[in-house]
Amino acid sequence: MKKENINKIFQSIADKYDFMNDLMSFGLHRKWKRKFIDLIDLNLKNKNIILDLGCGTGDIISHINNKSKLNSNYLAYLVDPNIKMIQQGIKKIKKKNVLWVASYGEKLPFKDNKFDLVTMSFSLRNVENIKITLNEINRILKKNGQFLCLEFGKVKNLTIGSIYKIYSDNFIPELGKNITGNKEAYKYLVESIKRFPSQEEICKILKFRKFYNINYYNLNFGIAVIYSCRKK
Ligand SMILES: C[S@@+](CC[C@H](N)C(=O)[O-])C[C@H]1O[C@@H](n2cnc3c(N)ncnc32)[C@H](O)[C@@H]1O
């Protein structure tokens, strides 16, 4: 789907986005995000420069702020093409070391080798071009910088997979319609999860884009997955 159309979808649900996440995942996304943050592996003696791409309303930086390990010893750029999502985030997060930037992931307004860490949470699925975005992430990361990505995955367990399919095909679009008035946006969500490459395919793509130390961790049978790797 064209990035302008994806942008319109998020525009239409921005004010209910956080509430819907809790509802649809029964709060599970919070547990997944906590695990995601736990996998940050940085030299804590330095002041790290972080980029959260497809930051939405800034959930990842909220989790980082609540986690004592990083403290406030970082400078974070929160990047998203959607101004309405960013506006919701600005209401939530009031920190001097957090800078908001409106941009698509396919062309980032940063110089090469700038960041110690790039995170993406449920946003790689939404970019128009995954490979170009990963090239950009690789370009702006420092050598050995970490890329962490949280996304939906493929469930291999047949029983769980079929329950999950029934739930997402039927329940999620209806819930979206009732809460946000936009059933199409939540149909898009379900379709984008189906279209997104499998765990193995993402690892292959990362390998071809000059990342190393590539690992993935399935959460709740692979409904969600965390990818961790480093720039060569
Ligand atoms: C499902 S939300 C995830 C928000 C947040 N990271 C979280 O975990 O709650 C996906 C986000 O990706 C953003 N997005 C869509 N297209 C994008 C692109 N081409 N580059 C970067 N972000 C994009 C959307 O605007 C939206 O805020």
Ligand as a Chemical Component Dictionary entry (heavy atoms), coordinates in Angstrom:
data_LIG
# 
_chem_comp.id                   LIG 
_chem_comp.type                 NON-POLYMER 
_chem_comp.pdbx_formal_charge   0 
_chem_comp.three_letter_code    LIG 
# 
loop_
_chem_comp_atom.comp_id 
_chem_comp_atom.atom_id 
_chem_comp_atom.alt_atom_id 
_chem_comp_atom.type_symbol 
_chem_comp_atom.charge 
_chem_comp_atom.model_Cartn_x 
_chem_comp_atom.model_Cartn_y 
_chem_comp_atom.model_Cartn_z 
_chem_comp_atom.pdbx_ordinal 
LIG C1  C1  C 0  1.109 0.302 14.838 1  
LIG S1  S1  S 1  1.828 1.890 15.045 2  
LIG C2  C2  C 0  3.116 1.578 16.220 3  
LIG C3  C3  C 0  3.351 2.737 17.125 4  
LIG C4  C4  C 0  4.331 2.493 18.284 5  
LIG N1  N1  N 0  5.661 2.198 17.811 6  
LIG C5  C5  C 0  3.841 1.415 19.213 7  
LIG O1  O1  O 0  4.504 0.383 19.342 8  
LIG O2  O2  O -1 2.798 1.598 19.834 9  
LIG C6  C6  C 0  2.698 2.035 13.531 10 
LIG C7  C7  C 0  3.326 3.395 13.304 11 
LIG O3  O3  O 0  4.125 3.334 12.105 12 
LIG C8  C8  C 0  4.033 4.586 11.475 13 
LIG N2  N2  N 0  4.408 4.468 10.056 14 
LIG C9  C9  C 0  3.624 4.239 8.991  15 
LIG N3  N3  N 0  4.334 4.278 7.857  16 
LIG C10 C10 C 0  5.611 4.526 8.207  17 
LIG C11 C11 C 0  6.830 4.706 7.471  18 
LIG N4  N4  N 0  6.860 4.605 6.159  19 
LIG N5  N5  N 0  7.940 4.963 8.179  20 
LIG C12 C12 C 0  7.930 5.054 9.531  21 
LIG N6  N6  N 0  6.815 4.900 10.275 22 
LIG C13 C13 C 0  5.675 4.641 9.615  23 
LIG C14 C14 C 0  2.565 4.983 11.669 24 
LIG O4  O4  O 0  2.349 6.363 11.462 25 
LIG C15 C15 C 0  2.308 4.520 13.083 26 
LIG O5  O5  O 0  2.499 5.537 14.029 27 
# 
loop_
_chem_comp_bond.comp_id 
_chem_comp_bond.atom_id_1 
_chem_comp_bond.atom_id_2 
_chem_comp_bond.value_order 
_chem_comp_bond.pdbx_ordinal 
LIG C1  S1  SING 1  
LIG S1  C2  SING 2  
LIG S1  C6  SING 3  
LIG C2  C3  SING 4  
LIG C3  C4  SING 5  
LIG C4  N1  SING 6  
LIG C4  C5  SING 7  
LIG C5  O1  DOUB 8  
LIG C5  O2  SING 9  
LIG C6  C7  SING 10 
LIG C7  O3  SING 11 
LIG C7  C15 SING 12 
LIG O3  C8  SING 13 
LIG C8  N2  SING 14 
LIG C8  C14 SING 15 
LIG N2  C9  SING 16 
LIG N2  C13 SING 17 
LIG C9  N3  DOUB 18 
LIG N3  C10 SING 19 
LIG C10 C11 SING 20 
LIG C10 C13 DOUB 21 
LIG C11 N4  SING 22 
LIG C11 N5  DOUB 23 
LIG N5  C12 SING 24 
LIG C12 N6  DOUB 25 
LIG N6  C13 SING 26 
LIG C14 O4  SING 27 
LIG C14 C15 SING 28 
LIG C15 O5  SING 29 
# 
